[in-house]
């Protein structure tokens, strides 16, 4: 287990040496987002903006216009909805080289309260022209994604959860990680589970359970929501009997919607289902209890895959 937020902070410190023009901005949450690591190492390149997220985004755009590489961080709920107009006009419309790295995405923020859950951020960012949208699944992939964000020009949004996450990848697995290219973590020809972020691990757990029951399932880690790896989606449609998507996000507008649009446009051959928050605001509670209540764990993936294959 390792916390992706800690991996983010550590990677920023490493990148600070490689990129003298990399700067970091935070909105009074640097201890939680772990940007405090960069602040201690490079205090002259860290900007504490206070609880003023809109100002933070516009300041980052100004820094980018002067050749800096700004990384902007706060909780996902504050990083997207509260500052949408500034992101739309100052970053996306202007194609500014600003990286938004949001933490505490999804419902597994737990006791922080329902008001701090963010289940619409992927949808909000996905509809913005020029915006790349990312959701790494573990600490190892988070490090690589942050590196790619720094070396790739343009506005980008990435989100991770709050909790420690199981380690899925080894460092050597990261040589083939590219923005816009999904990863087949496990192969199989009965059904495909396409997951992103915190849901990749339960997808892999479901794959193990299904395999013991004679169902061989392909698991795709779709760490890039936009641009979507359409080729990999269509390959799964051609080679397996069913596709199921799962995300810690609203069922509307995120990964599942992106996959559905691709399949609908190209002519879906296999059965298809989306798993996510079903268009409701969620309750507050323990992360494990919330994921059970909203049917986002390996138990429900197994159930849904088996039901789809029976039809």
LOMILUM-390950 format. One record per residue (C-alpha): x, y, z; residue number from 1; residue in one letter. Coordinates in steps of 0.1 Angstrom, whole numbers. Layout:
REM residues N
SITE       u       v       w   num   residu
SITE       X       Y       Z   NUM        A
...
This chain:
REM residues 311
SITE       u       v       w   num   residu
SITE       0       0       0     1        X
SITE      12      35      -8     2        X
SITE      -6      68      -9     3        X
SITE      -8      84     -44     4        X
SITE      -9     118     -28     5        X
SITE      25     111     -12     6        X
SITE      38      98     -45     7        X
SITE      27     131     -61     8        X
SITE      45     152     -36     9        X
SITE      77     132     -39    10        X
SITE      76     134     -77    11        X
SITE      71     172     -76    12        X
SITE     104     174     -56    13        X
SITE     122     152     -82    14        X
SITE     108     172    -111    15        X
SITE     118     205     -94    16        X
SITE     154     197    -100    17        X
SITE     148     187    -137    18        X
SITE     126     217    -145    19        X
SITE     138     250    -130    20        X
SITE     107     267    -144    21        X
SITE      83     243    -125    22        X
SITE      62     260     -99    23        X
SITE      35     248     -75    24        X
SITE       4     265     -62    25        X
SITE     -19     253     -34    26        X
SITE     -51     265     -17    27        X
SITE     -44     261      20    28        X
SITE     -43     223      17    29        X
SITE      -6     216      11    30        X
SITE      -3     191      40    31        X
SITE     -31     170      25    32        X
SITE     -22     173     -11    33        X
SITE      15     168      -1    34        X
SITE      27     198     -21    35        X
SITE      43     208      12    36        X
SITE      72     186       2    37        X
SITE      79     209     -27    38        X
SITE      73     240      -6    39        X
SITE     101     229      19    40        X
SITE     125     221      -9    41        X
SITE     118     250     -32    42        X
SITE     101     278     -11    43        X
SITE     108     304     -38    44        X
SITE      88     284     -63    45        X
SITE      58     276     -41    46        X
SITE      28     298     -39    47        X
SITE       3     295     -10    48        X
SITE     -28     311     -25    49        X
SITE     -51     306       5    50        X
SITE     -88     296       2    51        X
SITE     -91     314     -31    52        X
SITE     -91     287     -58    53        X
SITE    -104     309     -86    54        X
SITE     -75     333     -80    55        X
SITE     -51     304     -79    56        X
SITE     -62     292    -113    57        X
SITE     -59     326    -129    58        X
SITE     -25     332    -113    59        X
SITE     -13     298    -126    60        X
SITE     -24     309    -161    61        X
SITE      -4     341    -158    62        X
SITE      27     321    -147    63        X
SITE      23     297    -176    64        X
SITE      21     327    -200    65        X
SITE      56     337    -187    66        X
SITE      70     302    -195    67        X
SITE      65     285    -161    68        X
SITE      51     250    -156    69        X
SITE      25     255    -129    70        X
SITE      11     225    -109    71        X
SITE     -21     236     -91    72        X
SITE     -34     214     -63    73        X
SITE     -63     212     -39    74        X
SITE     -92     187     -33    75        X
SITE    -111     177     -64    76        X
SITE    -143     193     -53    77        X
SITE    -125     227     -51    78        X
SITE    -103     222     -81    79        X
SITE    -130     219    -106    80        X
SITE    -166     229     -98    81        X
SITE    -158     260     -77    82        X
SITE    -134     274    -104    83        X
SITE    -150     261    -136    84        X
SITE    -152     295    -153    85        X
SITE    -115     303    -146    86        X
SITE    -105     268    -159    87        X
SITE    -126     272    -190    88        X
SITE    -115     307    -200    89        X
SITE     -80     310    -185    90        X
SITE     -67     275    -191    91        X
SITE     -86     255    -217    92        X
SITE     -97     283    -240    93        X
SITE     -62     299    -238    94        X
SITE     -44     265    -240    95        X
SITE     -23     274    -211    96        X
SITE       4     249    -199    97        X
SITE     -12     245    -165    98        X
SITE     -15     211    -147    99        X
SITE     -43     207    -122   100        X
SITE     -36     178     -98   101        X
SITE     -66     171     -76   102        X
SITE     -67     148     -46   103        X
SITE     -97     134     -26   104        X
SITE    -117     125     -57   105        X
SITE    -147     103     -55   106        X
SITE    -167      91     -25   107        X
SITE    -140      74      -6   108        X
SITE    -130     106      11   109        X
SITE    -152      91      37   110        X
SITE    -158     111      68   111        X
SITE    -147     143      52   112        X
SITE    -185     146      45   113        X
SITE    -207     144      14   114        X
SITE    -200     180       6   115        X
SITE    -163     171       0   116        X
SITE    -170     142     -23   117        X
SITE    -165     150     -60   118        X
SITE    -182     127     -85   119        X
SITE    -186     151    -114   120        X
SITE    -150     163    -120   121        X
SITE    -141     139    -148   122        X
SITE    -173     149    -167   123        X
SITE    -167     187    -162   124        X
SITE    -131     185    -174   125        X
SITE    -138     161    -202   126        X
SITE    -161     184    -221   127        X
SITE    -135     212    -222   128        X
SITE    -117     215    -255   129        X
SITE     -79     212    -252   130        X
SITE     -81     195    -217   131        X
SITE     -64     162    -211   132        X
SITE     -81     142    -183   133        X
SITE     -62     115    -163   134        X
SITE     -69      92    -134   135        X
SITE     -39      71    -122   136        X
SITE     -46      39    -104   137        X
SITE     -17      35     -79   138        X
SITE      13      53     -66   139        X
SITE      37      40     -92   140        X
SITE      15      51    -121   141        X
SITE       9      84    -103   142        X
SITE      46      91    -104   143        X
SITE      47      84    -142   144        X
SITE      16     104    -149   145        X
SITE      30     135    -131   146        X
SITE      62     131    -151   147        X
SITE      43     130    -183   148        X
SITE      22     160    -173   149        X
SITE      54     180    -168   150        X
SITE      69     171    -201   151        X
SITE      37     175    -222   152        X
SITE      25     209    -231   153        X
SITE     -11     220    -226   154        X
SITE     -38     221    -199   155        X
SITE     -43     189    -180   156        X
SITE     -64     175    -151   157        X
SITE     -55     145    -130   158        X
SITE     -73     131    -100   159        X
SITE     -65     106     -73   160        X
SITE     -83      94     -42   161        X
SITE     -76     102      -6   162        X
SITE     -67      68       8   163        X
SITE     -36      46       6   164        X
SITE     -39      24     -25   165        X
SITE     -26     -11     -33   166        X
SITE       5     -12     -55   167        X
SITE      -5     -26     -89   168        X
SITE      26     -18    -109   169        X
SITE      64     -21    -107   170        X
SITE      86       8    -118   171        X
SITE      97     -11    -149   172        X
SITE      60     -15    -160   173        X
SITE      59      23    -165   174        X
SITE      81      24    -197   175        X
SITE      51      18    -219   176        X
SITE      27      43    -201   177        X
SITE      17      70    -225   178        X
SITE     -10      96    -223   179        X
SITE     -40      84    -244   180        X
SITE     -30      47    -243   181        X
SITE     -48      23    -219   182        X
SITE     -31      -7    -204   183        X
SITE     -42     -44    -205   184        X
SITE     -34     -54    -170   185        X
SITE     -49     -89    -173   186        X
SITE     -60    -106    -205   187        X
SITE     -90    -128    -211   188        X
SITE    -116    -135    -238   189        X
SITE    -150    -138    -220   190        X
SITE    -155    -102    -208   191        X
SITE    -136     -69    -204   192        X
SITE    -136     -47    -174   193        X
SITE    -125     -11    -182   194        X
SITE    -116       8    -150   195        X
SITE     -98      39    -140   196        X
SITE     -83      53    -108   197        X
SITE     -93      37     -76   198        X
SITE    -115      11     -93   199        X
SITE     -86      -7    -111   200        X
SITE     -78     -26     -79   201        X
SITE    -113     -40     -73   202        X
SITE    -115     -48    -110   203        X
SITE     -84     -70    -106   204        X
SITE     -98     -86     -75   205        X
SITE    -130     -94     -95   206        X
SITE    -109    -109    -123   207        X
SITE     -93    -133     -98   208        X
SITE    -127    -144     -84   209        X
SITE    -142    -148    -119   210        X
SITE    -111    -168    -131   211        X
SITE    -116    -193    -103   212        X
SITE    -152    -197    -115   213        X
SITE    -141    -204    -151   214        X
SITE    -147    -168    -164   215        X
SITE    -116    -153    -180   216        X
SITE    -118    -115    -178   217        X
SITE     -97     -89    -195   218        X
SITE     -89     -59    -172   219        X
SITE     -80     -26    -189   220        X
SITE     -66       3    -168   221        X
SITE     -78      34    -187   222        X
SITE     -57      59    -169   223        X
SITE     -65      85    -196   224        X
SITE    -101      94    -199   225        X
SITE     -95     120    -226   226        X
SITE     -82     114    -252   227        X
SITE     -97      79    -249   228        X
SITE     -78      49    -263   229        X
SITE    -106      41    -287   230        X
SITE     -85      15    -305   231        X
SITE     -82      -5    -273   232        X
SITE    -120      -2    -266   233        X
SITE    -129     -15    -301   234        X
SITE    -104     -43    -297   235        X
SITE    -122     -54    -265   236        X
SITE    -155     -51    -283   237        X
SITE    -142     -74    -311   238        X
SITE    -125    -100    -289   239        X
SITE    -147    -104    -258   240        X
SITE    -184    -110    -253   241        X
SITE    -192     -81    -228   242        X
SITE    -176     -48    -217   243        X
SITE    -183     -33    -183   244        X
SITE    -169       0    -171   245        X
SITE    -164      11    -135   246        X
SITE    -154      44    -120   247        X
SITE    -156      62     -87   248        X
SITE    -176      90    -104   249        X
SITE    -210      97    -116   250        X
SITE    -223      73    -142   251        X
SITE    -229     104    -164   252        X
SITE    -201     120    -183   253        X
SITE    -170     101    -172   254        X
SITE    -152      70    -183   255        X
SITE    -183      49    -189   256        X
SITE    -199      76    -211   257        X
SITE    -167      80    -231   258        X
SITE    -165      42    -238   259        X
SITE    -203      42    -246   260        X
SITE    -199      70    -271   261        X
SITE    -171      51    -288   262        X
SITE    -190      19    -290   263        X
SITE    -222      36    -302   264        X
SITE    -204      54    -330   265        X
SITE    -186      24    -342   266        X
SITE    -214      -2    -338   267        X
SITE    -212     -21    -306   268        X
SITE    -209     -59    -311   269        X
SITE    -208     -70    -275   270        X
SITE    -230     -64    -244   271        X
SITE    -222     -32    -225   272        X
SITE    -228     -19    -190   273        X
SITE    -216      11    -169   274        X
SITE    -209      10    -131   275        X
SITE    -206      43    -112   276        X
SITE    -226      66     -90   277        X
SITE    -262      65    -103   278        X
SITE    -270     102    -106   279        X
SITE    -274     109     -69   280        X
SITE    -255     129     -43   281        X
SITE    -240     104     -19   282        X
SITE    -241     100      19   283        X
SITE    -212     105      43   284        X
SITE    -195      75      59   285        X
SITE    -167      51      60   286        X
SITE    -151      46      26   287        X
SITE    -156       8      26   288        X
SITE    -193      12      36   289        X
SITE    -199      39       9   290        X
SITE    -184      17     -19   291        X
SITE    -206     -11      -7   292        X
SITE    -238      10      -6   293        X
SITE    -232      24     -41   294        X
SITE    -221     -10     -55   295        X
SITE    -186      -1     -64   296        X
SITE    -165     -31     -53   297        X
SITE    -154     -65     -66   298        X
SITE    -185     -82     -54   299        X
SITE    -208     -62     -77   300        X
SITE    -183     -64    -106   301        X
SITE    -184    -102    -104   302        X
SITE    -222    -101    -101   303        X
SITE    -227     -78    -131   304        X
SITE    -202     -97    -153   305        X
SITE    -219    -130    -147   306        X
SITE    -253    -115    -154   307        X
SITE    -242    -100    -186   308        X
SITE    -227    -133    -198   309        X
SITE    -259    -151    -190   310        X
SITE    -281    -129    -212   311        X
